[in-house]
Amino acid sequence: MTEYRFRGEIPGSKSIFNRALIVKSYFSVLDLQGHADCDDVRFMREGLKEIRERSRIDCGEGGTTFRFMALRTSRVRGVHTLEATARLLQRPQQGLLDLLAQLGVQTQVKGRELFIVSDGWKRSRSPIRVNTTESSQYASALILNSWLLDFDLEFELIGDKVSESYFELTVKMLKDLGMRLQVQGNKYVVPAGQRISKLEYRVESDLSSAFTMASAGALVGGAQLDNFPVKSSQPDAVFLEIFKRMNIAWEFQDGALCVSPTAALRSVDCDLFQSPDLFPVLAVLCSWATGISKLYNAPHLAAKESNRIAKVAELLEKLGVTHEVLPDGMIIHGNPAQTLKKGIAFNPDQDHRMVMAATLMKLKGHDITIEHPEAINKSFPEFWGMIGIKP
């Protein structure tokens, strides 16, 4: 087992940073405080600089970047080309195309490119219908780009609300920045002429990344996460409640989250519908717990950067952890006395969260070679320096 004790501050939330960058693209005076150097934020930051009448923008592998950028460029009259990886364009995007069509924007997907022809948004005769069955990002992209319109924007959320908590995060952030919204059930109105009321906004630490480092501390040696956002709207903040249920001791001290190493982890049943990003690392935690854990209600895991249900199953299979695959998650038979495996190679399939999961297994003593560890750069390039081991 590797010696480990972490103390430091987790970089800014990529989810919040990308949302804030969209807002800043409308109001250049907005001062964003905090830092994030991950690929998703870098592609968003650079892409926003390229918007003009004829734009060509590389969105990389980020679904958030791609969807937010599609709505952002469509506000600008002209022809825009968004480039993305083939895998990203294989993920569900129909809801995005349907949304743009309702705004009077023409689109076409060819290979690795999305072509957008826009004369600016057109007022719809009826409220726009945003299907959230595939993703909440369509709704977030719409409302993030509703600043400075010359008409009232009316829309309604329809379908299952996948990752609804991320849309709620978007709404809270926009309200904090001064957007005035009218809300009645699933129906929203953004009155014309919205402007920000603040000149600065601090981006808090990324709680998805914080969960990984805190989990490492619980498994081996402890951790102290400085400047932890005690009151956060990030969906993954729920991990602290999960820690309590798993018998992981934690407390706040002088603005830091302090996590103690825990030898006797308890099994847990978790509904991950609103926080699916926890799944890979939480599965690792559950594998070291006493008893049977069930992680469920997240079928959308199959359409993430990888099929995360399948990849977690592959990892656990290689390491001899008994598990049962579910259509919406997994049942994991925990074993605190796992036999440590030697000479294991694991391909994270370009998925940053699978890199994190495999690394925690490596931290616990399994001999794992992680292929293409650079996948972590999508969300957490500081990871290797903070975790203190080589991939």
C-alpha positions in Angstrom: 0.0 0.0 0.0 1.3 3.5 -0.9 1.9 6.0 1.8 -0.5 8.9 1.3 -1.6 12.0 3.0 -3.0 14.9 1.0 -3.3 18.6 1.9 -4.1 21.2 -0.6 -6.8 23.2 -2.5 -8.8 21.6 -5.3 -8.9 23.6 -8.5 -12.1 25.4 -9.6 -15.2 23.5 -10.7 -15.1 23.0 -14.4 -18.9 22.9 -14.5 -19.1 26.3 -12.9 -16.1 27.7 -14.7 -17.5 26.9 -18.1 -20.9 28.4 -17.2 -19.1 31.5 -15.9 -17.1 31.8 -19.1 -20.3 31.9 -21.2 -21.6 34.7 -19.1 -18.3 36.6 -19.3 -18.5 36.3 -23.1 -21.5 38.6 -23.0 -20.1 40.9 -20.3 -16.3 41.3 -20.5 -16.2 43.4 -17.3 -17.0 40.3 -15.3 -14.0 39.3 -13.2 -13.8 35.5 -12.7 -11.8 34.6 -9.6 -10.3 31.1 -9.1 -8.4 28.9 -11.5 -9.0 25.8 -13.7 -6.5 24.5 -16.3 -8.3 21.4 -17.4 -8.9 20.6 -21.1 -12.7 21.3 -20.9 -12.2 24.8 -19.5 -9.2 25.5 -21.9 -11.3 24.5 -25.0 -14.2 26.7 -23.8 -11.9 29.7 -23.1 -10.1 29.5 -26.4 -13.3 28.7 -28.4 -15.1 31.8 -27.1 -12.3 33.9 -28.5 -12.9 32.6 -32.0 -16.6 33.6 -32.3 -17.2 35.8 -35.3 -19.3 35.9 -38.4 -17.5 32.8 -39.7 -16.2 30.7 -36.8 -14.4 27.4 -36.6 -14.1 26.2 -33.1 -12.5 23.1 -31.7 -14.6 21.7 -28.7 -12.3 18.8 -28.0 -14.0 15.9 -26.1 -16.2 18.0 -23.8 -19.9 17.5 -24.0 -20.5 20.6 -21.9 -18.2 22.7 -24.1 -19.8 21.5 -27.3 -23.4 22.0 -26.2 -22.8 25.4 -24.5 -20.8 26.6 -27.5 -23.4 25.6 -30.0 -26.0 27.8 -28.3 -23.4 30.6 -27.8 -22.3 30.7 -31.5 -26.0 30.6 -32.6 -26.5 34.0 -31.0 -24.1 35.5 -33.5 -25.2 35.9 -37.1 -23.1 33.8 -39.5 -21.9 30.3 -40.3 -20.2 28.5 -37.5 -18.3 25.1 -37.5 -17.9 23.2 -34.2 -15.3 20.5 -34.3 -15.4 17.6 -31.8 -14.1 14.1 -31.4 -15.9 11.3 -33.2 -16.8 9.8 -29.8 -18.4 13.0 -28.6 -20.6 13.3 -31.6 -21.7 9.7 -31.1 -23.1 10.7 -27.7 -26.8 11.8 -27.6 -27.1 15.2 -29.4 -30.6 15.2 -30.9 -32.0 17.3 -28.2 -29.4 20.0 -29.0 -30.4 20.0 -32.7 -34.1 20.1 -31.9 -33.5 23.1 -29.5 -31.6 25.1 -32.1 -34.3 24.4 -34.7 -36.9 26.0 -32.4 -34.7 29.1 -32.2 -34.7 29.4 -36.0 -31.2 28.1 -36.3 -30.1 25.6 -39.1 -27.8 22.8 -38.2 -26.1 19.8 -39.9 -23.8 17.2 -38.6 -21.1 15.8 -40.9 -18.4 13.5 -39.5 -16.7 15.3 -36.7 -18.3 18.7 -37.4 -21.5 20.5 -36.5 -22.4 23.3 -38.9 -24.6 26.1 -37.5 -26.2 28.7 -39.8 -27.8 31.5 -37.8 -29.3 34.9 -38.2 -29.6 35.2 -34.4 -32.3 33.7 -32.3 -35.8 34.1 -33.5 -38.8 34.5 -31.1 -40.8 31.3 -31.1 -44.6 31.6 -31.5 -45.0 29.1 -28.7 -42.8 28.3 -25.6 -39.7 26.4 -26.5 -39.7 22.8 -25.4 -36.4 21.5 -24.0 -36.2 17.7 -23.7 -34.1 16.9 -20.7 -34.4 13.1 -21.1 -30.9 12.9 -22.6 -29.2 15.7 -20.6 -29.9 18.8 -18.6 -27.1 20.5 -20.5 -29.5 21.6 -23.3 -31.6 23.6 -20.8 -28.5 25.0 -19.1 -27.1 26.0 -22.5 -30.3 27.8 -23.4 -30.6 29.8 -20.3 -26.9 30.7 -20.1 -27.2 32.3 -23.5 -30.4 34.3 -22.8 -28.7 37.5 -21.8 -29.4 40.7 -23.7 -32.2 39.3 -25.8 -34.7 41.8 -27.3 -37.7 39.5 -26.6 -38.9 37.5 -23.6 -37.6 33.9 -23.9 -40.2 31.3 -22.8 -39.3 27.6 -22.5 -40.6 24.5 -20.8 -38.7 21.4 -19.6 -40.2 18.1 -20.8 -39.2 14.5 -20.3 -37.3 12.8 -17.5 -35.0 15.4 -15.8 -31.6 13.7 -16.1 -29.1 15.4 -13.9 -31.7 18.1 -13.0 -29.4 19.2 -10.2 -26.9 20.6 -12.8 -29.7 22.7 -14.3 -30.5 23.9 -10.8 -26.8 24.8 -10.3 -27.0 26.9 -13.5 -30.2 28.7 -12.4 -28.7 29.5 -9.0 -25.5 30.9 -10.5 -27.4 33.1 -13.0 -29.6 34.4 -10.2 -26.5 35.2 -8.2 -25.2 37.2 -11.2 -28.5 39.2 -11.5 -30.7 37.3 -14.0 -34.4 37.8 -13.2 -36.4 34.7 -13.9 -40.1 33.8 -13.8 -40.7 30.2 -12.9 -43.9 28.2 -12.6 -43.3 24.5 -12.4 -41.4 23.3 -15.5 -42.1 26.6 -17.3 -39.6 29.5 -17.4 -39.6 33.0 -18.7 -36.4 35.1 -19.1 -37.6 38.7 -19.6 -35.9 40.7 -22.4 -32.7 42.7 -21.8 -31.1 40.8 -19.0 -27.8 42.2 -17.6 -25.5 41.2 -14.8 -25.6 43.0 -11.5 -22.1 41.9 -10.3 -18.6 42.6 -11.6 -16.8 39.7 -10.0 -17.6 36.0 -9.4 -15.6 33.4 -7.5 -15.5 29.9 -8.9 -15.5 27.4 -6.0 -13.5 24.1 -5.9 -14.6 21.2 -8.1 -16.4 18.8 -5.9 -16.2 15.9 -8.3 -12.4 16.2 -8.0 -12.7 16.8 -4.3 -14.6 13.6 -3.9 -11.8 11.6 -5.5 -9.1 13.2 -3.2 -11.3 12.8 -0.1 -11.9 9.2 -1.0 -8.2 8.6 -1.3 -7.8 10.0 2.1 -10.5 7.8 3.5 -8.8 4.7 2.0 -5.2 5.6 2.8 -3.8 8.1 5.2 -6.3 10.9 5.4 -6.8 14.2 3.5 -7.3 17.9 4.2 -9.0 19.9 1.4 -8.4 23.6 2.0 -11.0 26.3 1.1 -13.7 23.7 0.7 -17.1 25.2 -0.4 -19.2 24.3 2.7 -22.4 25.5 1.1 -22.4 24.4 -2.5 -25.0 23.9 -5.2 -22.7 21.3 -7.0 -24.6 18.0 -7.2 -21.6 16.0 -6.0 -21.7 17.8 -2.7 -23.9 14.8 -1.7 -20.7 12.8 -1.2 -20.4 14.1 2.4 -23.7 12.5 3.3 -22.6 9.3 1.6 -19.4 9.4 3.6 -21.4 9.5 6.8 -23.4 6.4 5.8 -20.2 4.6 4.9 -18.7 5.4 8.3 -16.1 7.7 6.9 -15.2 10.4 9.5 -14.9 14.0 8.3 -15.2 17.5 9.8 -14.7 21.1 8.8 -11.7 22.9 10.4 -11.0 26.5 9.5 -12.6 26.3 6.1 -11.0 22.9 5.3 -12.6 19.5 4.9 -10.6 17.0 7.0 -11.1 13.3 6.2 -9.8 10.6 8.4 -8.6 7.2 7.1 -11.3 4.6 7.7 -10.6 0.9 8.1 -14.2 -0.2 8.6 -16.1 1.1 5.6 -19.8 0.2 5.6 -21.7 -0.8 2.5 -24.3 1.6 1.1 -27.2 1.9 -1.3 -27.1 5.1 -3.4 -29.5 6.6 -5.9 -27.1 8.4 -8.4 -29.6 9.8 -10.7 -28.6 13.4 -9.9 -24.9 12.7 -9.3 -23.7 10.0 -11.7 -20.1 11.4 -11.8 -19.6 9.8 -8.4 -20.1 6.3 -9.7 -16.6 5.1 -10.7 -14.8 6.3 -7.5 -17.7 5.4 -5.3 -17.7 1.9 -6.8 -14.0 1.6 -5.7 -14.9 2.7 -2.1 -17.7 0.2 -2.0 -15.4 -2.6 -3.1 -13.4 -2.1 0.1 -16.5 -1.9 2.4 -18.0 -4.8 4.4 -21.2 -6.0 2.9 -23.1 -5.5 -0.4 -23.5 -2.1 -1.9 -26.0 -1.1 -4.6 -25.4 1.9 -6.9 -28.4 2.5 -9.1 -30.8 4.8 -11.1 -28.1 6.1 -13.4 -28.6 4.5 -16.8 -27.1 7.7 -18.4 -23.7 6.4 -17.2 -23.6 4.3 -20.4 -23.5 7.6 -22.5 -20.7 9.4 -20.6 -17.1 9.7 -21.9 -17.1 5.9 -21.8 -19.7 3.4 -20.8 -18.9 3.8 -17.2 -20.9 0.8 -16.0 -19.0 -1.5 -18.4 -15.6 0.1 -17.6 -16.1 -0.2 -13.8 -17.2 -3.8 -14.3 -14.0 -4.4 -16.3 -11.8 -2.9 -13.6 -13.5 -4.8 -10.8 -13.3 -8.1 -12.8 -9.6 -7.6 -13.4 -9.1 -7.1 -9.6 -11.2 -10.0 -8.5 -14.0 -8.0 -6.9 -17.4 -9.7 -7.1 -20.1 -7.6 -8.7 -23.3 -7.7 -10.7 -24.0 -5.3 -13.6 -27.3 -3.5 -13.6 -28.8 -1.6 -16.5 -28.7 1.5 -14.3 -25.7 0.8 -12.1 -24.1 -2.0 -10.2 -24.2 -4.3 -7.1 -20.8 -4.6 -5.5 -19.8 -7.3 -3.0 -17.3 -5.5 -0.8 -14.2 -7.1 0.6 -11.9 -5.2 3.0 -9.3 -8.0 2.6 -8.9 -8.0 -1.2 -6.1 -10.1 -2.6 -3.8 -7.6 -4.2 -3.3 -8.3 -7.9 0.0 -8.1 -9.8 0.7 -7.1 -13.4 -2.7 -5.6 -14.2 -3.1 -3.3 -17.3 -6.2 -1.2 -17.5 -7.4 1.0 -20.4 -9.6 3.9 -19.1 -11.0 4.3 -22.6 -10.3 8.1 -22.7 -12.4 8.6 -19.5 -10.9 10.8 -16.8 -13.1 9.4 -14.1 -12.0 5.9 -14.9 -8.4 7.0 -14.5 -9.3 8.3 -11.0 -11.0 5.0 -10.1 -8.1 2.8 -11.2 -5.6 5.1 -9.4 -7.4 4.6 -6.1 -7.1 0.9 -6.5 -3.4 1.4 -7.3 -3.1 3.5 -4.1 -4.6 0.6 -2.1 -1.9 -1.7 -3.3 -3.1 -3.3 -6.6 -0.3 -3.4 -9.2 -2.0 -1.6 -12.1 -0.6 0.0 -15.2 -3.0 2.7 -16.4 -2.9 3.1 -20.1 -3.3 6.6 -21.5 -3.2 8.3 -18.1 -3.3 11.7 -19.9 -7.1 11.3 -20.1 -7.2 12.9 -16.6 -6.4 16.2 -18.2 -10.0 16.6 -19.3 -11.0 17.6 -15.8 -8.0 17.4 -13.3 -4.5 17.9 -14.8 -3.1 18.5 -11.3 -4.2 15.0 -10.2 -0.9 13.2 -10.5 1.0 15.8 -8.5 -1.7 15.8 -5.8 -2.1 12.0 -5.5 1.6 11.6 -5.4 2.1 8.4 -7.4 3.0 7.7 -11.0 0.3 6.2 -13.3 
